[in-house]
């Protein structure tokens, strides 16, 4: 048994960054390679940009392998030549098929951002915020052919207070995982941790988020819309149509909002209050928009948005029509 565990790291998203950094700095881990998705066009100028994990690897002086499909015979041969003890997979974005799963000496371990078997699939952080969960967490689990269905070696928990945004929660979970990642991988490899099968009766599954899911109707309850602003930040955003007093249409992306009571407003109706933007919803409460991004503009507070409308109130349709 070698002094260091030889690990190949596969990841793409921001949650993978602190975990990679922790393994890189661990005396018990030898990083034999870093694999990520290919660079993609980003921004208005569509500049080819590495993944967040790819950028982090480059900052550490590691040239990541940018691979479109890790299951090709050519890439399998490349990995086999490295003779890895283990693969660690975090927010990678590709399905690993059986030949790859069987390649490492001690298997493939996935770090998944939910309390498994709840929220198997592609969007666990978004789903826990949409549902207003009181806690979330992450699991170190054995990878197998099923979707996040392998035995769980370690679970870490994270309480939620209802103010979290998806991007900051992702980073928080990444840091929680990073603190125990090296120890956990070694304990799995050397038989100190045993995997616990998941309870099939408790399984829930969440799919990949589409852009259209950020669209909302003012017939939704205020609590639901407020959760959408946090769960869909920064993408795809909680968005709706509006038009100004002259009928010129636009779209707003709500970045920050609060549920407020004591207003008798129809869905989509705005309260006549200077400098504030309080909108009626489909339940007993209303929603106060605190910060937003109007189409073609930068993020601003409600007062600045109202100033841009020359003090007039926007007109919101009740129904989704984007």
C-alpha positions in Angstrom: 0.0 0.0 0.0 1.5 3.3 -1.1 2.0 6.2 1.3 0.0 8.5 -0.8 -3.4 7.7 -2.5 -3.0 8.3 -6.2 -6.2 10.2 -7.2 -7.5 11.5 -10.5 -9.9 14.3 -10.1 -12.9 14.9 -12.4 -14.9 18.1 -12.0 -16.3 21.2 -13.6 -18.5 23.3 -11.4 -17.6 25.8 -8.6 -18.4 23.3 -5.8 -15.4 21.2 -7.1 -12.9 24.0 -6.7 -12.3 24.0 -2.9 -12.2 20.2 -2.9 -9.5 20.1 -5.6 -7.5 22.6 -3.7 -7.8 20.6 -0.5 -6.6 17.4 -2.2 -3.8 19.3 -3.9 -2.5 20.5 -0.5 -3.0 17.2 1.3 0.1 15.1 2.2 -1.9 11.9 2.0 -3.1 12.5 -1.6 -1.1 12.4 -4.8 -3.0 14.1 -7.6 -2.2 12.1 -10.7 -4.4 14.2 -13.0 -7.3 16.7 -13.3 -10.0 16.2 -15.9 -12.7 18.8 -16.8 -15.1 19.7 -19.6 -13.8 21.5 -22.6 -13.6 25.3 -22.7 -16.9 26.9 -23.7 -17.9 30.3 -25.1 -18.9 32.7 -22.4 -20.1 36.3 -22.0 -21.4 38.6 -24.7 -18.3 38.2 -26.7 -18.5 34.4 -26.5 -14.8 34.1 -25.5 -13.7 30.5 -24.9 -13.4 30.1 -21.2 -12.3 27.2 -19.0 -14.7 25.7 -16.4 -14.4 27.0 -12.9 -12.6 23.8 -12.0 -10.3 24.2 -15.0 -9.5 27.8 -14.0 -8.7 26.6 -10.4 -6.4 23.8 -11.7 -4.5 26.3 -13.9 -4.0 28.6 -10.9 -2.4 25.7 -9.0 -0.1 25.1 -11.9 -1.9 22.0 -13.2 -2.8 21.7 -16.8 -6.2 20.0 -16.8 -7.3 17.5 -19.5 -10.3 19.0 -21.3 -12.3 16.0 -22.4 -15.5 15.9 -24.4 -16.2 12.3 -23.6 -14.3 10.4 -20.9 -15.7 7.0 -22.0 -13.8 6.7 -25.3 -11.3 3.9 -25.6 -8.5 6.4 -26.2 -9.2 8.3 -23.0 -9.6 5.0 -21.0 -6.2 4.0 -22.2 -4.8 7.3 -21.1 -6.3 6.9 -17.6 -5.2 3.2 -17.4 -1.6 4.2 -18.1 -1.7 6.5 -15.0 -2.7 3.5 -12.8 -5.0 5.6 -10.4 -5.9 4.2 -7.0 -9.2 6.2 -7.1 -11.2 8.7 -9.1 -12.9 11.5 -7.3 -15.8 13.1 -9.2 -17.4 16.4 -8.3 -19.9 18.3 -10.4 -18.3 16.9 -13.6 -21.2 16.9 -16.0 -20.6 13.6 -17.8 -21.9 10.1 -17.1 -19.2 7.5 -16.4 -19.8 4.2 -18.0 -18.9 0.8 -16.6 -15.4 0.4 -18.1 -14.3 3.7 -16.5 -16.0 2.9 -13.2 -14.1 -0.4 -13.0 -10.7 1.1 -13.8 -9.4 2.5 -10.5 -8.0 0.2 -7.8 -10.3 1.5 -5.1 -13.2 2.7 -7.3 -14.8 6.0 -8.2 -16.1 8.3 -5.4 -18.6 11.0 -6.1 -19.3 14.0 -3.9 -23.0 14.8 -4.3 -24.6 18.0 -2.9 -27.6 16.5 -1.1 -28.6 14.3 1.8 -29.0 11.1 -0.3 -31.2 9.5 -1.3 -33.0 12.8 -1.4 -32.4 14.8 -4.6 -30.5 12.4 -6.7 -29.7 14.1 -10.0 -28.4 17.3 -11.5 -29.9 20.2 -9.4 -29.9 19.3 -5.7 -28.9 22.7 -4.5 -31.6 24.5 -6.5 -34.3 22.0 -5.4 -33.6 22.3 -1.7 -33.9 26.1 -1.9 -37.1 25.9 -4.0 -38.6 23.6 -1.5 -37.6 25.7 1.5 -35.7 22.8 3.2 -34.4 23.3 6.7 -31.2 21.6 6.0 -29.1 20.1 3.2 -25.7 18.5 3.0 -23.4 16.4 0.9 -22.6 12.7 0.4 -19.4 10.8 -0.4 -20.8 7.9 -2.4 -19.7 5.0 -4.4 -20.3 5.5 -8.1 -22.2 2.8 -10.0 -24.3 2.6 -13.2 -27.4 4.0 -11.5 -28.1 7.8 -11.0 -26.5 8.7 -7.7 -27.6 5.3 -6.4 -24.4 4.0 -4.9 -23.6 3.2 -1.2 -22.9 6.3 0.9 -19.6 6.3 2.9 -20.0 9.7 4.6 -22.7 12.4 5.0 -22.1 15.9 6.0 -25.0 18.2 7.0 -25.6 21.9 6.6 -28.5 23.8 8.3 -30.4 26.4 6.2 -32.0 29.6 7.5 -34.0 30.6 4.4 -31.6 33.4 3.2 -29.2 31.2 1.2 -28.6 31.8 -2.6 -27.7 28.9 -4.9 -24.2 30.2 -5.7 -23.1 30.9 -2.2 -24.6 27.7 -0.9 -22.7 25.7 -3.5 -19.4 27.3 -2.4 -20.3 26.6 1.3 -21.0 23.0 0.6 -17.7 22.7 -1.4 -15.8 24.1 1.6 -17.5 21.6 3.9 -16.5 18.7 1.7 -13.0 20.1 1.2 -12.4 19.9 5.0 -12.9 16.2 5.1 -12.2 15.1 1.5 -8.6 13.8 1.8 -9.4 11.9 5.1 -12.5 10.4 3.6 -11.0 9.2 0.4 -8.1 7.5 2.3 -10.5 5.9 4.8 -12.6 4.5 1.9 -9.5 3.2 0.1 -8.0 1.6 3.2 -11.2 0.0 4.5 -11.9 2.3 7.5 -15.3 3.4 6.0 -18.0 1.0 4.8 -20.6 2.1 2.3 -24.2 2.2 3.5 -26.9 1.3 0.9 -29.5 4.0 0.2 -33.1 3.4 1.2 -35.0 3.1 -2.1 -38.3 4.1 -0.4 -36.8 7.6 0.3 -35.5 8.4 -3.2 -36.3 11.7 -4.9 -34.8 12.8 -8.2 -34.2 16.3 -9.6 -33.4 17.0 -13.2 -31.2 19.6 -14.9 -32.6 23.1 -14.7 -33.9 24.7 -17.9 -34.0 28.4 -18.6 -37.8 28.5 -18.8 -38.1 27.3 -15.1 -37.1 30.8 -13.9 -40.3 32.3 -15.4 -43.0 33.0 -12.8 -46.5 34.3 -12.6 -47.8 36.8 -10.0 -50.5 34.2 -9.3 -47.7 32.2 -7.5 -47.5 32.8 -3.7 -45.0 35.4 -2.6 -43.1 32.8 -0.7 -42.6 30.7 -3.8 -41.3 33.6 -5.9 -38.9 34.7 -3.1 -37.5 31.2 -3.0 -37.1 31.3 -6.8 -35.0 34.4 -6.6 -32.5 32.6 -4.5 -32.7 29.1 -6.0 -32.2 30.4 -9.6 -29.4 32.8 -8.8 -27.4 33.6 -10.8 -29.0 31.5 -13.6 -31.6 31.3 -15.0 -32.9 34.0 -12.6 -36.5 34.6 -11.5 -37.9 36.6 -14.4 -41.2 38.1 -15.5 -42.6 40.5 -18.1 -43.6 44.1 -17.4 -44.3 47.3 -19.4 -44.1 50.9 -18.5 -46.9 53.5 -18.4 -46.4 54.1 -22.2 -46.8 50.4 -23.0 -43.1 49.8 -23.8 -42.4 46.1 -22.8 -39.5 44.7 -20.9 -38.3 41.9 -18.7 -37.0 42.0 -15.1 -34.9 39.5 -13.3 -35.5 39.7 -9.5 -32.3 39.3 -7.6 -33.4 40.1 -4.1 -36.9 40.2 -2.6 -38.9 39.9 0.7 -42.3 38.6 1.6 -44.4 41.3 3.1 -47.9 41.3 4.7 -50.6 43.9 5.2 -51.3 44.8 1.5 -54.6 44.2 -0.2 -53.3 43.8 -3.8 -54.4 41.7 -6.8 -51.8 39.5 -8.4 -49.4 41.8 -10.4 -50.8 45.0 -8.8 -48.2 47.4 -7.4 -48.6 49.4 -4.1 -48.6 53.2 -4.5 -45.5 53.8 -2.3 -42.7 56.1 -3.4 -39.3 54.5 -4.0 -40.6 51.0 -3.2 -41.9 48.2 -5.4 -44.4 45.9 -3.7 -46.4 43.6 -5.9 -49.5 41.5 -5.1 -49.3 37.7 -5.4 -51.6 34.8 -5.4 -51.6 34.2 -1.7 -52.3 36.4 1.4 -48.9 38.1 1.2 -47.2 40.4 -1.3 -43.6 40.5 -2.6 -41.3 43.5 -2.2 -38.7 43.7 -4.9 -35.5 45.0 -3.4 -33.0 44.5 -6.2 -33.5 43.6 -9.9 -32.0 43.5 -13.3 -34.2 45.1 -16.0 -33.6 44.0 -19.6 -30.5 45.7 -21.1 -29.4 47.2 -17.7 -27.3 46.4 -14.7 -28.4 45.3 -11.3 -30.2 48.1 -9.3 -32.4 48.7 -6.3 -36.1 49.3 -6.6 -35.8 53.1 -6.2 -33.4 53.3 -9.1 -35.8 51.2 -11.2 -38.7 53.5 -10.3 -36.5 56.5 -11.2 -35.9 55.0 -14.6 -39.7 54.9 -15.1 -39.9 58.6 -14.1 -41.7 57.6 -10.9 -44.4 55.6 -12.6 -45.2 52.1 -11.5 -44.5 49.2 -13.9 -47.4 47.1 -15.1 -47.1 43.4 -14.5 -49.2 40.7 -16.2 -50.6 38.0 -13.9 -49.6 35.2 -16.3 -46.3 33.9 -17.5 -45.8 35.2 -21.1 -42.0 35.4 -21.7 
